[in-house]
Amino acid sequence: MGTLFWAILGTAGVVLILLIASGDTGTVLGIDSDRFAVAATLSLWGVLIGSAVLSRGVSFQNVLQNIAIWLVVLLVLVTAYVHIPALHGLGQ
């Protein structure tokens, strides 16, 4: 297995140890435990997905273009979902 895998696994282990060691104090390194756990989880997922995307030999410009396309698709879907009640009123 690659070095990145072990780095991610080790970081996840350190995060878990910090969360367990904080006990009932409610904070980890001065940050609320819930926020610390969410930030750590999102960071680890970001590193994992980013390394998977960039290690495939695809240019960074192509990655950004694909992200932009998916954001537009997501925006269209969310906009359509938000306006569903208004669209139901058009048929009556």
C-alpha positions in Angstrom: 0.0 0.0 0.0 1.1 3.5 -0.7 2.5 6.0 1.7 -0.5 8.3 1.4 -2.8 5.5 2.6 -0.7 5.0 5.7 -0.5 8.7 6.3 -4.3 9.0 6.1 -4.8 6.0 8.3 -2.3 7.3 10.9 -4.0 10.8 10.9 -7.4 9.1 11.4 -5.9 7.2 14.3 -4.5 10.4 15.9 -7.8 12.1 15.5 -9.6 9.2 17.2 -7.1 9.2 20.0 -7.5 12.9 20.5 -11.3 12.6 20.6 -11.2 9.7 23.0 -8.6 11.4 25.2 -10.7 14.6 25.4 -13.4 12.6 27.3 -16.2 14.7 28.6 -14.4 18.1 28.3 -16.2 18.8 25.1 -13.2 20.3 23.4 -10.2 19.1 21.5 -7.2 21.4 21.1 -9.6 24.3 22.1 -12.2 23.4 19.4 -15.6 21.9 20.1 -15.4 18.1 19.8 -18.2 17.9 17.2 -16.6 20.5 15.0 -13.2 19.0 15.4 -14.5 15.6 14.3 -16.4 17.0 11.3 -13.4 19.1 10.2 -11.0 16.1 10.5 -13.4 13.8 8.6 -13.9 16.3 5.8 -10.2 17.0 5.6 -9.4 13.3 5.3 -12.0 12.8 2.6 -10.7 15.8 0.8 -7.1 14.5 0.8 -8.3 11.0 -0.3 -10.5 12.3 -3.1 -8.0 14.9 -4.2 -5.1 12.4 -4.3 -7.3 9.9 -6.3 -8.2 12.5 -8.9 -4.8 14.1 -9.3 -2.9 10.8 -9.4 -4.7 9.6 -12.5 -2.6 11.9 -14.7 -5.5 14.2 -15.6 -4.5 17.9 -16.0 -5.5 20.3 -13.2 -7.4 22.4 -15.8 -9.4 19.4 -16.8 -10.3 18.6 -13.2 -11.4 22.2 -12.6 -13.5 22.1 -15.8 -15.2 18.9 -14.6 -15.9 20.4 -11.2 -17.4 23.5 -12.8 -19.7 21.3 -14.9 -20.9 19.3 -12.0 -21.5 22.4 -9.9 -23.7 23.8 -12.7 -25.6 20.5 -12.9 -26.0 20.5 -9.1 -27.2 24.2 -9.2 -29.8 23.4 -11.8 -31.1 20.4 -9.8 -31.3 22.3 -6.6 -33.0 25.3 -8.3 -35.6 22.9 -9.9 -36.2 21.2 -6.5 -36.7 24.5 -4.7 -39.2 25.7 -7.4 -41.3 22.4 -7.5 -44.2 23.9 -5.5 -44.4 26.9 -7.9 -44.3 24.5 -10.9 -47.2 22.5 -9.5 -49.3 25.6 -9.5 -48.8 26.2 -13.2 -50.8 23.1 -14.2 -54.0 24.3 -12.4 
